[in-house]
Amino acid sequence: MSRLNFTAVTQFTFESFSSFEWHHRLILFVVFLVLYLLTLASNAIILTVIRLNRQLHTPMYFFLGMLSISETCYTMAIIPQMLSSLLRPQQAISIPGCATQLFFYLTFGVNNCFLLTAMGYDRYVAICNPLRYSLIMGKKACLQLASGSWIIGLSTAIIQVSSVFTLPFCDASVISHFFCDVRPLMKLACADTTSKEFITLLISLCVLVLPMILIFISYVLIVTTILRMASAEGWKKAFATCASHLTVVIVHYGCTSFIYLKPKSQNSLQDRLISVTYTVIIPLLNPVVYSLRNKEVKDGLLRVLGRKPLS
């Protein structure tokens, strides 16, 4: 493949929602904009509540704060571009811009996966080893788990972006998606992508299946411990502690696994609809679930608003 062919495509165009009528795109724009603003606001509220309430300065809320920051950055990498595409169909993006978007999308997306895993481990220690919780989940351990999540996210993004953008893009330049994602980009390459697809599958297994297995093991041990508890009150408290995290994990891994672990799909519209779920809906779902189902967060919010005295 000549160098000239490799540089023939200098920008990509998002197909995104260009097949929709203008009034449909306008409705979607308003809906997604509202959801995006709610996501930013709810994550900001959670961070503020955690920051201003010393009662929430615990490992669980440290990881929740890290997840809120990561989810905010994750949505900022995708949603503004999507909103712009809704108003301006067939919007173009340069190859460096596309690579940058993919880099940040993967960094924060993978980081979210491993932060959820760290939160699962935190719940395991809290329920299965309550007497040693403070010793095991000290400040150093929390920082190491959070740093490890960020490092894995950055490393994964570097490997995947390098893999995709060493492919030659010759003639096709229309991405059948609303942001730069791995599989839609590979479809545009004018070279054999078998080895690149294997790398993508391997990375997907590492960042999706491995965390799911670790979380599953954590919850098997948690349920085993809960069933040994004598009091119904102990059961209720333990399940309440895990319910929010488990809800987010099921939805998050369910959607992302469907996209990245299934065989090649010809139904790009279906893929885009599922992608909307994990790029727009889930980032809002996380703070909402943790806020509505968590009494400590709700009490902390009331204290911040001055409607509940400090204990």
Phi and psi restraints in degrees (value plus and minus 20) as a CYANA .aco file:
   2 SER   PHI     -96.6   -56.6
   2 SER   PSI     139.4   179.4
   3 ARG   PHI     -84.5   -44.5
   3 ARG   PSI     -52.8   -12.8
   4 LEU   PHI     -81.2   -41.2
   4 LEU   PSI     -63.7   -23.7
   5 ASN   PHI     -83.8   -43.8
   5 ASN   PSI     -56.6   -16.6
   6 PHE   PHI     -83.9   -43.9
   6 PHE   PSI     -55.2   -15.2
   7 THR   PHI    -116.0   -76.0
   7 THR   PSI     -13.0    27.0
   8 ALA   PHI     -81.8   -41.8
   8 ALA   PSI     -59.2   -19.2
   9 VAL   PHI    -115.9   -75.9
   9 VAL   PSI      98.1   138.1
  10 THR   PHI    -125.3   -85.3
  10 THR   PSI     -32.1     7.9
  11 GLN   PHI    -174.3  -134.3
  11 GLN   PSI     140.1   180.1
  12 PHE   PHI    -133.1   -93.1
  12 PHE   PSI     139.9   179.9
  13 THR   PHI    -143.7  -103.7
  13 THR   PSI     111.5   151.5
  14 PHE   PHI    -101.3   -61.3
  14 PHE   PSI     104.4   144.4
  15 GLU   PHI     -92.8   -52.8
  15 GLU   PSI     -60.4   -20.4
  16 SER   PHI      14.8    54.8
  16 SER   PSI    -133.1   -93.1
  17 PHE   PHI    -130.0   -90.0
  17 PHE   PSI       8.8    48.8
  18 SER   PHI     -85.9   -45.9
  18 SER   PSI     -41.9    -1.9
  19 SER   PHI     -98.6   -58.6
  19 SER   PSI     -30.1     9.9
  20 PHE   PHI    -100.9   -60.9
  20 PHE   PSI     130.4   170.4
  21 GLU   PHI     -87.8   -47.8
  21 GLU   PSI     137.7   177.7
  22 TRP   PHI     -77.3   -37.3
  22 TRP   PSI     -65.4   -25.4
  23 HIS   PHI     -86.9   -46.9
  23 HIS   PSI     -50.1   -10.1
  24 HIS   PHI     -89.0   -49.0
  24 HIS   PSI     -61.5   -21.5
  25 ARG   PHI     -84.3   -44.3
  25 ARG   PSI     -57.1   -17.1
  26 LEU   PHI     -85.4   -45.4
  26 LEU   PSI     -61.7   -21.7
  27 ILE   PHI     -82.5   -42.5
  27 ILE   PSI     -65.4   -25.4
  28 LEU   PHI     -81.7   -41.7
  28 LEU   PSI     -59.6   -19.6
  29 PHE   PHI     -78.5   -38.5
  29 PHE   PSI     -68.0   -28.0
  30 VAL   PHI     -83.5   -43.5
  30 VAL   PSI     -64.5   -24.5
  31 VAL   PHI     -82.4   -42.4
  31 VAL   PSI     -68.9   -28.9
  32 PHE   PHI     -87.7   -47.7
  32 PHE   PSI     -55.3   -15.3
  33 LEU   PHI     -84.3   -44.3
  33 LEU   PSI     -64.3   -24.3
  34 VAL   PHI     -81.9   -41.9
  34 VAL   PSI     -65.4   -25.4
  35 LEU   PHI     -82.5   -42.5
  35 LEU   PSI     -59.1   -19.1
  36 TYR   PHI     -84.7   -44.7
  36 TYR   PSI     -65.6   -25.6
  37 LEU   PHI     -85.2   -45.2
  37 LEU   PSI     -57.7   -17.7
  38 LEU   PHI     -84.6   -44.6
  38 LEU   PSI     -58.5   -18.5
  39 THR   PHI     -83.0   -43.0
  39 THR   PSI     -67.7   -27.7
  40 LEU   PHI     -81.6   -41.6
  40 LEU   PSI     -63.9   -23.9
  41 ALA   PHI     -86.7   -46.7
  41 ALA   PSI     -64.6   -24.6
  42 SER   PHI     -87.5   -47.5
  42 SER   PSI     -59.3   -19.3
  43 ASN   PHI     -86.5   -46.5
  43 ASN   PSI     -58.1   -18.1
  44 ALA   PHI     -84.1   -44.1
  44 ALA   PSI     -58.7   -18.7
  45 ILE   PHI     -84.6   -44.6
  45 ILE   PSI     -64.8   -24.8
  46 ILE   PHI     -80.9   -40.9
  46 ILE   PSI     -64.9   -24.9
  47 LEU   PHI     -82.4   -42.4
  47 LEU   PSI     -60.3   -20.3
  48 THR   PHI     -86.0   -46.0
  48 THR   PSI     -65.3   -25.3
  49 VAL   PHI     -81.4   -41.4
  49 VAL   PSI     -64.0   -24.0
  50 ILE   PHI     -85.7   -45.7
  50 ILE   PSI     -60.8   -20.8
  51 ARG   PHI     -85.8   -45.8
  51 ARG   PSI     -58.2   -18.2
  52 LEU   PHI    -112.4   -72.4
  52 LEU   PSI     -25.6    14.4
  53 ASN   PHI    -136.6   -96.6
  53 ASN   PSI      91.4   131.4
  54 ARG   PHI     -84.9   -44.9
  54 ARG   PSI     -45.1    -5.1
  55 GLN   PHI     -83.4   -43.4
  55 GLN   PSI     -41.4    -1.4
  56 LEU   PHI    -119.6   -79.6
  56 LEU   PSI     -11.0    29.0
  57 HIS   PHI    -104.6   -64.6
  57 HIS   PSI      45.3    85.3
  58 THR   PHI    -146.4  -106.4
  58 THR   PSI     144.7   184.7
  59 PRO   PHI     -74.2   -34.2
  59 PRO   PSI     -61.9   -21.9
  60 MET   PHI     -79.4   -39.4
  60 MET   PSI     -64.2   -24.2
  61 TYR   PHI    -100.6   -60.6
  61 TYR   PSI     -42.2    -2.2
  62 PHE   PHI     -82.1   -42.1
  62 PHE   PSI     -67.3   -27.3
  63 PHE   PHI     -87.7   -47.7
  63 PHE   PSI     -55.6   -15.6
  64 LEU   PHI     -83.9   -43.9
  64 LEU   PSI     -59.5   -19.5
  65 GLY   PHI     -84.6   -44.6
  65 GLY   PSI     -62.5   -22.5
  66 MET   PHI     -82.6   -42.6
  66 MET   PSI     -59.1   -19.1
  67 LEU   PHI     -85.8   -45.8
  67 LEU   PSI     -59.1   -19.1
  68 SER   PHI     -83.3   -43.3
  68 SER   PSI     -62.4   -22.4
  69 ILE   PHI     -83.0   -43.0
  69 ILE   PSI     -66.3   -26.3
  70 SER   PHI     -85.1   -45.1
  70 SER   PSI     -61.7   -21.7
  71 GLU   PHI     -84.4   -44.4
  71 GLU   PSI     -57.8   -17.8
  72 THR   PHI     -82.8   -42.8
  72 THR   PSI     -66.9   -26.9
  73 CYS   PHI     -84.5   -44.5
  73 CYS   PSI     -57.5   -17.5
  74 TYR   PHI     -80.2   -40.2
  74 TYR   PSI     -67.7   -27.7
  75 THR   PHI     -88.8   -48.8
  75 THR   PSI     -54.0   -14.0
  76 MET   PHI     -86.6   -46.6
  76 MET   PSI     -44.9    -4.9
  77 ALA   PHI     -97.3   -57.3
  77 ALA   PSI     -41.4    -1.4
  78 ILE   PHI    -135.9   -95.9
  78 ILE   PSI     -72.0   -32.0
  79 ILE   PHI     -86.9   -46.9
  79 ILE   PSI     -62.7   -22.7
  80 PRO   PHI     -75.9   -35.9
  80 PRO   PSI     -60.5   -20.5
  81 GLN   PHI     -83.8   -43.8
  81 GLN   PSI     -60.6   -20.6
  82 MET   PHI     -85.8   -45.8
  82 MET   PSI     -61.5   -21.5
  83 LEU   PHI     -83.1   -43.1
  83 LEU   PSI     -60.4   -20.4
  84 SER   PHI     -84.5   -44.5
  84 SER   PSI     -58.2   -18.2
  85 SER   PHI     -87.1   -47.1
  85 SER   PSI     -50.3   -10.3
  86 LEU   PHI     -87.1   -47.1
  86 LEU   PSI     -53.5   -13.5
  87 LEU   PHI    -106.0   -66.0
  87 LEU   PSI     -49.0    -9.0
  88 ARG   PHI    -147.3  -107.3
  88 ARG   PSI      68.7   108.7
  89 PRO   PHI     -79.5   -39.5
  89 PRO   PSI     135.0   175.0
  90 GLN   PHI      38.6    78.6
  90 GLN   PSI      17.8    57.8
  91 GLN   PHI     -93.1   -53.1
  91 GLN   PSI     120.2   160.2
  92 ALA   PHI    -117.4   -77.4
  92 ALA   PSI     134.6   174.6
  93 ILE   PHI    -161.3  -121.3
  93 ILE   PSI     118.3   158.3
  94 SER   PHI     -90.6   -50.6
  94 SER   PSI     140.8   180.8
  95 ILE   PHI     -81.3   -41.3
  95 ILE   PSI     -65.4   -25.4
  96 PRO   PHI     -81.3   -41.3
  96 PRO   PSI     -58.5   -18.5
  97 GLY   PHI     -84.2   -44.2
  97 GLY   PSI     -59.8   -19.8
  98 CYS   PHI     -85.0   -45.0
  98 CYS   PSI     -63.4   -23.4
  99 ALA   PHI     -83.0   -43.0
  99 ALA   PSI     -59.0   -19.0
 100 THR   PHI     -85.3   -45.3
 100 THR   PSI     -64.1   -24.1
 101 GLN   PHI     -82.0   -42.0
 101 GLN   PSI     -65.0   -25.0
 102 LEU   PHI     -82.0   -42.0
 102 LEU   PSI     -59.0   -19.0
 103 PHE   PHI     -80.5   -40.5
 103 PHE   PSI     -70.5   -30.5
 104 PHE   PHI     -90.3   -50.3
 104 PHE   PSI     -56.2   -16.2
 105 TYR   PHI     -79.6   -39.6
 105 TYR   PSI     -66.8   -26.8
 106 LEU   PHI     -90.5   -50.5
 106 LEU   PSI     -61.0   -21.0
 107 THR   PHI     -77.0   -37.0
 107 THR   PSI     -73.4   -33.4
 108 PHE   PHI     -95.6   -55.6
 108 PHE   PSI     -52.4   -12.4
 109 GLY   PHI     -84.5   -44.5
 109 GLY   PSI     -66.7   -26.7
 110 VAL   PHI     -87.7   -47.7
 110 VAL   PSI     -59.2   -19.2
 111 ASN   PHI     -78.1   -38.1
 111 ASN   PSI     -60.9   -20.9
 112 ASN   PHI     -79.8   -39.8
 112 ASN   PSI     -62.0   -22.0
 113 CYS   PHI     -78.7   -38.7
 113 CYS   PSI     -65.2   -25.2
 114 PHE   PHI    -101.0   -61.0
 114 PHE   PSI     -44.4    -4.4
 115 LEU   PHI     -87.6   -47.6
 115 LEU   PSI     -59.1   -19.1
 116 LEU   PHI     -83.3   -43.3
 116 LEU   PSI     -55.3   -15.3
 117 THR   PHI     -86.0   -46.0
 117 THR   PSI     -63.0   -23.0
 118 ALA   PHI     -82.4   -42.4
 118 ALA   PSI     -57.8   -17.8
 119 MET   PHI     -86.2   -46.2
 119 MET   PSI     -56.6   -16.6
 120 GLY   PHI     -83.8   -43.8
 120 GLY   PSI     -60.7   -20.7
 121 TYR   PHI     -85.2   -45.2
 121 TYR   PSI     -60.0   -20.0
 122 ASP   PHI     -79.9   -39.9
 122 ASP   PSI     -63.4   -23.4
 123 ARG   PHI     -85.9   -45.9
 123 ARG   PSI     -56.8   -16.8
 124 TYR   PHI     -81.2   -41.2
 124 TYR   PSI     -68.2   -28.2
 125 VAL   PHI     -84.6   -44.6
 125 VAL   PSI     -61.4   -21.4
 126 ALA   PHI     -82.4   -42.4
 126 ALA   PSI     -57.2   -17.2
 127 ILE   PHI    -113.0   -73.0
 127 ILE   PSI     -59.0   -19.0
 128 CYS   PHI    -109.8   -69.8
 128 CYS   PSI     -44.9    -4.9
 129 ASN   PHI    -154.0  -114.0
 129 ASN   PSI      38.1    78.1
 130 PRO   PHI     -81.3   -41.3
 130 PRO   PSI     -54.1   -14.1
 131 LEU   PHI     -91.8   -51.8
 131 LEU   PSI     -44.8    -4.8
 132 ARG   PHI    -127.0   -87.0
 132 ARG   PSI      -9.3    30.7
 133 TYR   PHI     -78.5   -38.5
 133 TYR   PSI     -69.7   -29.7
 134 SER   PHI     -83.0   -43.0
 134 SER   PSI     -53.3   -13.3
 135 LEU   PHI     -93.7   -53.7
 135 LEU   PSI     -65.1   -25.1
 136 ILE   PHI     -92.1   -52.1
 136 ILE   PSI     -66.6   -26.6
 137 MET   PHI    -118.0   -78.0
 137 MET   PSI      34.2    74.2
 138 GLY   PHI     -95.2   -55.2
 138 GLY   PSI     157.8   197.8
 139 LYS   PHI     -80.2   -40.2
 139 LYS   PSI     -60.8   -20.8
 140 LYS   PHI     -83.7   -43.7
 140 LYS   PSI     -63.9   -23.9
 141 ALA   PHI     -83.7   -43.7
 141 ALA   PSI     -61.1   -21.1
 142 CYS   PHI     -83.6   -43.6
 142 CYS   PSI     -63.2   -23.2
 143 LEU   PHI     -85.0   -45.0
 143 LEU   PSI     -58.3   -18.3
 144 GLN   PHI     -85.8   -45.8
 144 GLN   PSI     -62.4   -22.4
 145 LEU   PHI     -85.5   -45.5
 145 LEU   PSI     -63.2   -23.2
 146 ALA   PHI     -86.6   -46.6
 146 ALA   PSI     -63.4   -23.4
 147 SER   PHI     -83.8   -43.8
 147 SER   PSI     -60.8   -20.8
 148 GLY   PHI     -80.3   -40.3
 148 GLY   PSI     -58.5   -18.5
 149 SER   PHI     -83.5   -43.5
 149 SER   PSI     -63.9   -23.9
 150 TRP   PHI     -85.7   -45.7
 150 TRP   PSI     -62.3   -22.3
 151 ILE   PHI     -84.0   -44.0
 151 ILE   PSI     -62.8   -22.8
 152 ILE   PHI     -82.6   -42.6
 152 ILE   PSI     -61.6   -21.6
 153 GLY   PHI     -81.3   -41.3
 153 GLY   PSI     -66.9   -26.9
 154 LEU   PHI     -83.8   -43.8
 154 LEU   PSI     -64.3   -24.3
 155 SER   PHI     -83.7   -43.7
 155 SER   PSI     -63.7   -23.7
 156 THR   PHI     -81.5   -41.5
 156 THR   PSI     -64.1   -24.1
 157 ALA   PHI     -82.9   -42.9
 157 ALA   PSI     -62.3   -22.3
 158 ILE   PHI     -82.4   -42.4
 158 ILE   PSI     -65.9   -25.9
 159 ILE   PHI     -83.7   -43.7
 159 ILE   PSI     -66.8   -26.8
 160 GLN   PHI     -89.5   -49.5
 160 GLN   PSI     -63.3   -23.3
 161 VAL   PHI     -84.6   -44.6
 161 VAL   PSI     -61.7   -21.7
 162 SER   PHI     -82.1   -42.1
 162 SER   PSI     -58.9   -18.9
 163 SER   PHI     -85.2   -45.2
 163 SER   PSI     -65.2   -25.2
 164 VAL   PHI     -91.5   -51.5
 164 VAL   PSI     -63.7   -23.7
 165 PHE   PHI    -110.2   -70.2
 165 PHE   PSI      -7.8    32.2
 166 THR   PHI    -114.8   -74.8
 166 THR   PSI     -23.0    17.0
 167 LEU   PHI     -96.9   -56.9
 167 LEU   PSI     127.4   167.4
 168 PRO   PHI    -104.0   -64.0
 168 PRO   PSI     113.9   153.9
 169 PHE   PHI    -134.6   -94.6
 169 PHE   PSI      90.3   130.3
 170 CYS   PHI    -118.6   -78.6
 170 CYS   PSI     -82.3   -42.3
 171 ASP   PHI    -136.6   -96.6
 171 ASP   PSI     -71.8   -31.8
 172 ALA   PHI     -87.0   -47.0
 172 ALA   PSI     112.1   152.1
 173 SER   PHI    -157.0  -117.0
 173 SER   PSI     -14.4    25.6
 174 VAL   PHI    -117.7   -77.7
 174 VAL   PSI      94.9   134.9
 175 ILE   PHI    -105.0   -65.0
 175 ILE   PSI     102.1   142.1
 176 SER   PHI    -100.7   -60.7
 176 SER   PSI      39.3    79.3
 177 HIS   PHI    -183.5  -143.5
 177 HIS   PSI     156.6   196.6
 178 PHE   PHI    -127.2   -87.2
 178 PHE   PSI     -14.7    25.3
 179 PHE   PHI    -176.3  -136.3
 179 PHE   PSI     151.1   191.1
 180 CYS   PHI     -98.7   -58.7
 180 CYS   PSI      84.4   124.4
 181 ASP   PHI    -138.7   -98.7
 181 ASP   PSI     144.2   184.2
 182 VAL   PHI     -83.6   -43.6
 182 VAL   PSI     -76.0   -36.0
 183 ARG   PHI     -85.6   -45.6
 183 ARG   PSI     -65.0   -25.0
 184 PRO   PHI     -79.5   -39.5
 184 PRO   PSI     -53.4   -13.4
 185 LEU   PHI     -90.9   -50.9
 185 LEU   PSI     -60.2   -20.2
 186 MET   PHI     -83.6   -43.6
 186 MET   PSI     -50.4   -10.4
 187 LYS   PHI     -84.6   -44.6
 187 LYS   PSI     -42.0    -2.0
 188 LEU   PHI    -109.1   -69.1
 188 LEU   PSI     -30.5     9.5
 189 ALA   PHI     -90.5   -50.5
 189 ALA   PSI     121.6   161.6
 190 CYS   PHI    -123.1   -83.1
 190 CYS   PSI      30.2    70.2
 191 ALA   PHI    -175.5  -135.5
 191 ALA   PSI     147.6   187.6
 192 ASP   PHI     -87.4   -47.4
 192 ASP   PSI     105.1   145.1
 193 THR   PHI    -127.7   -87.7
 193 THR   PSI      -5.2    34.8
 194 THR   PHI     -77.2   -37.2
 194 THR   PSI     -68.9   -28.9
 195 SER   PHI     -85.5   -45.5
 195 SER   PSI     -57.6   -17.6
 196 LYS   PHI     -87.7   -47.7
 196 LYS   PSI     -58.0   -18.0
 197 GLU   PHI     -87.0   -47.0
 197 GLU   PSI     -54.5   -14.5
 198 PHE   PHI     -85.4   -45.4
 198 PHE   PSI     -61.9   -21.9
 199 ILE   PHI     -80.9   -40.9
 199 ILE   PSI     -63.6   -23.6
 200 THR   PHI     -82.4   -42.4
 200 THR   PSI     -63.5   -23.5
 201 LEU   PHI     -83.6   -43.6
 201 LEU   PSI     -62.0   -22.0
 202 LEU   PHI     -82.9   -42.9
 202 LEU   PSI     -63.9   -23.9
 203 ILE   PHI     -83.9   -43.9
 203 ILE   PSI     -62.3   -22.3
 204 SER   PHI     -81.2   -41.2
 204 SER   PSI     -60.8   -20.8
 205 LEU   PHI     -83.0   -43.0
 205 LEU   PSI     -59.8   -19.8
 206 CYS   PHI     -89.9   -49.9
 206 CYS   PSI     -60.6   -20.6
 207 VAL   PHI    -114.8   -74.8
 207 VAL   PSI     -29.1    10.9
 208 LEU   PHI    -135.0   -95.0
 208 LEU   PSI     -75.0   -35.0
 209 VAL   PHI     -89.4   -49.4
 209 VAL   PSI     -64.9   -24.9
 210 LEU   PHI     -79.6   -39.6
 210 LEU   PSI     -70.5   -30.5
 211 PRO   PHI     -80.3   -40.3
 211 PRO   PSI     -58.1   -18.1
 212 MET   PHI     -82.3   -42.3
 212 MET   PSI     -60.3   -20.3
 213 ILE   PHI     -84.2   -44.2
 213 ILE   PSI     -64.3   -24.3
 214 LEU   PHI     -83.7   -43.7
 214 LEU   PSI     -61.7   -21.7
 215 ILE   PHI     -86.7   -46.7
 215 ILE   PSI     -59.7   -19.7
 216 PHE   PHI     -81.0   -41.0
 216 PHE   PSI     -65.2   -25.2
 217 ILE   PHI     -81.1   -41.1
 217 ILE   PSI     -63.1   -23.1
 218 SER   PHI     -78.0   -38.0
 218 SER   PSI     -63.7   -23.7
 219 TYR   PHI     -96.6   -56.6
 219 TYR   PSI     -47.1    -7.1
 220 VAL   PHI     -83.4   -43.4
 220 VAL   PSI     -65.4   -25.4
 221 LEU   PHI     -86.5   -46.5
 221 LEU   PSI     -57.4   -17.4
 222 ILE   PHI     -84.2   -44.2
 222 ILE   PSI     -68.4   -28.4
 223 VAL   PHI     -82.4   -42.4
 223 VAL   PSI     -60.4   -20.4
 224 THR   PHI     -79.4   -39.4
 224 THR   PSI     -62.5   -22.5
 225 THR   PHI     -88.0   -48.0
 225 THR   PSI     -60.8   -20.8
 226 ILE   PHI     -82.9   -42.9
 226 ILE   PSI     -60.4   -20.4
 227 LEU   PHI     -85.9   -45.9
 227 LEU   PSI     -40.8    -0.8
 228 ARG   PHI    -102.9   -62.9
 228 ARG   PSI     -32.9     7.1
 229 MET   PHI     -89.4   -49.4
 229 MET   PSI     118.8   158.8
 230 ALA   PHI    -100.1   -60.1
 230 ALA   PSI     -57.0   -17.0
 231 SER   PHI    -112.8   -72.8
 231 SER   PSI     124.1   164.1
 232 ALA   PHI     -86.2   -46.2
 232 ALA   PSI     -51.1   -11.1
 233 GLU   PHI     -84.4   -44.4
 233 GLU   PSI     -58.2   -18.2
 234 GLY   PHI     -85.0   -45.0
 234 GLY   PSI     -61.2   -21.2
 235 TRP   PHI     -79.1   -39.1
 235 TRP   PSI     -68.9   -28.9
 236 LYS   PHI     -81.4   -41.4
 236 LYS   PSI     -65.1   -25.1
 237 LYS   PHI     -84.8   -44.8
 237 LYS   PSI     -62.0   -22.0
 238 ALA   PHI     -85.6   -45.6
 238 ALA   PSI     -64.2   -24.2
 239 PHE   PHI     -86.2   -46.2
 239 PHE   PSI     -57.8   -17.8
 240 ALA   PHI     -84.0   -44.0
 240 ALA   PSI     -55.2   -15.2
 241 THR   PHI     -84.0   -44.0
 241 THR   PSI     -54.9   -14.9
 242 CYS   PHI    -117.8   -77.8
 242 CYS   PSI     -37.9     2.1
 243 ALA   PHI     -79.0   -39.0
 243 ALA   PSI     -65.0   -25.0
 244 SER   PHI     -82.9   -42.9
 244 SER   PSI     -67.6   -27.6
 245 HIS   PHI     -82.8   -42.8
 245 HIS   PSI     -63.4   -23.4
 246 LEU   PHI     -85.5   -45.5
 246 LEU   PSI     -58.0   -18.0
 247 THR   PHI     -80.5   -40.5
 247 THR   PSI     -67.7   -27.7
 248 VAL   PHI     -84.1   -44.1
 248 VAL   PSI     -61.5   -21.5
 249 VAL   PHI     -81.6   -41.6
 249 VAL   PSI     -66.4   -26.4
 250 ILE   PHI     -81.3   -41.3
 250 ILE   PSI     -67.2   -27.2
 251 VAL   PHI     -88.1   -48.1
 251 VAL   PSI     -64.8   -24.8
 252 HIS   PHI     -81.7   -41.7
 252 HIS   PSI     -74.0   -34.0
 253 TYR   PHI     -93.0   -53.0
 253 TYR   PSI     -48.4    -8.4
 254 GLY   PHI     -81.7   -41.7
 254 GLY   PSI     -67.5   -27.5
 255 CYS   PHI     -90.7   -50.7
 255 CYS   PSI     -67.9   -27.9
 256 THR   PHI     -87.2   -47.2
 256 THR   PSI     -55.8   -15.8
 257 SER   PHI     -86.3   -46.3
 257 SER   PSI     -56.3   -16.3
 258 PHE   PHI     -81.7   -41.7
 258 PHE   PSI     -57.5   -17.5
 259 ILE   PHI     -98.2   -58.2
 259 ILE   PSI     -66.6   -26.6
 260 TYR   PHI    -117.4   -77.4
 260 TYR   PSI     -32.5     7.5
 261 LEU   PHI    -130.6   -90.6
 261 LEU   PSI     -23.2    16.8
 262 LYS   PHI    -110.5   -70.5
 262 LYS   PSI     140.5   180.5
 263 PRO   PHI     -82.1   -42.1
 263 PRO   PSI     153.5   193.5
 264 LYS   PHI     -75.2   -35.2
 264 LYS   PSI     117.8   157.8
 265 SER   PHI    -135.9   -95.9
 265 SER   PSI     120.7   160.7
 266 GLN   PHI    -114.6   -74.6
 266 GLN   PSI     -27.7    12.3
 267 ASN   PHI    -112.7   -72.7
 267 ASN   PSI      61.6   101.6
 268 SER   PHI     -87.0   -47.0
 268 SER   PSI     -50.7   -10.7
 269 LEU   PHI     -85.1   -45.1
 269 LEU   PSI     -62.5   -22.5
 270 GLN   PHI     -80.9   -40.9
 270 GLN   PSI     -64.3   -24.3
 271 ASP   PHI     -81.4   -41.4
 271 ASP   PSI     -60.5   -20.5
 272 ARG   PHI     -85.7   -45.7
 272 ARG   PSI     -59.4   -19.4
 273 LEU   PHI     -84.3   -44.3
 273 LEU   PSI     -60.7   -20.7
 274 ILE   PHI     -88.6   -48.6
 274 ILE   PSI     -57.2   -17.2
 275 SER   PHI     -82.6   -42.6
 275 SER   PSI     -56.5   -16.5
 276 VAL   PHI     -79.3   -39.3
 276 VAL   PSI     -57.6   -17.6
 277 THR   PHI     -81.7   -41.7
 277 THR   PSI     -68.3   -28.3
 278 TYR   PHI    -107.6   -67.6
 278 TYR   PSI     -27.7    12.3
 279 THR   PHI    -122.2   -82.2
 279 THR   PSI     -42.7    -2.7
 280 VAL   PHI    -136.2   -96.2
 280 VAL   PSI     -68.0   -28.0
 281 ILE   PHI     -97.9   -57.9
 281 ILE   PSI     -69.6   -29.6
 282 ILE   PHI     -82.6   -42.6
 282 ILE   PSI     -62.7   -22.7
 283 PRO   PHI     -78.1   -38.1
 283 PRO   PSI     -48.2    -8.2
 284 LEU   PHI    -101.9   -61.9
 284 LEU   PSI     -54.3   -14.3
 285 LEU   PHI     -81.8   -41.8
 285 LEU   PSI     -60.6   -20.6
 286 ASN   PHI     -75.8   -35.8
 286 ASN   PSI     -78.5   -38.5
 287 PRO   PHI     -85.9   -45.9
 287 PRO   PSI     -53.4   -13.4
 288 VAL   PHI     -84.7   -44.7
 288 VAL   PSI     -66.7   -26.7
 289 VAL   PHI     -82.2   -42.2
 289 VAL   PSI     -66.7   -26.7
 290 TYR   PHI     -87.0   -47.0
 290 TYR   PSI     -49.5    -9.5
 291 SER   PHI     -98.6   -58.6
 291 SER   PSI     -65.6   -25.6
 292 LEU   PHI     -93.3   -53.3
 292 LEU   PSI     -51.7   -11.7
 293 ARG   PHI    -118.6   -78.6
 293 ARG   PSI     -20.0    20.0
 294 ASN   PHI    -136.2   -96.2
 294 ASN   PSI      91.8   131.8
 295 LYS   PHI     -85.6   -45.6
 295 LYS   PSI     -56.1   -16.1
 296 GLU   PHI     -85.8   -45.8
 296 GLU   PSI     -59.0   -19.0
 297 VAL   PHI     -86.9   -46.9
 297 VAL   PSI     -62.5   -22.5
 298 LYS   PHI     -84.6   -44.6
 298 LYS   PSI     -60.6   -20.6
 299 ASP   PHI     -85.3   -45.3
 299 ASP   PSI     -59.3   -19.3
 300 GLY   PHI     -83.6   -43.6
 300 GLY   PSI     -59.3   -19.3
 301 LEU   PHI     -84.9   -44.9
 301 LEU   PSI     -60.9   -20.9
 302 LEU   PHI     -83.4   -43.4
 302 LEU   PSI     -56.7   -16.7
 303 ARG   PHI     -86.7   -46.7
 303 ARG   PSI     -60.8   -20.8
 304 VAL   PHI     -82.3   -42.3
 304 VAL   PSI     -59.0   -19.0
 305 LEU   PHI     -98.7   -58.7
 305 LEU   PSI     -24.5    15.5
 306 GLY   PHI      60.0   100.0
 306 GLY   PSI      -5.7    34.3
 307 ARG   PHI    -117.8   -77.8
 307 ARG   PSI     -19.5    20.5
 308 LYS   PHI    -164.0  -124.0
 308 LYS   PSI     108.5   148.5
 309 PRO   PHI     -89.5   -49.5
 309 PRO   PSI     133.6   173.6
 310 LEU   PHI     -85.3   -45.3
 310 LEU   PSI     118.1   158.1
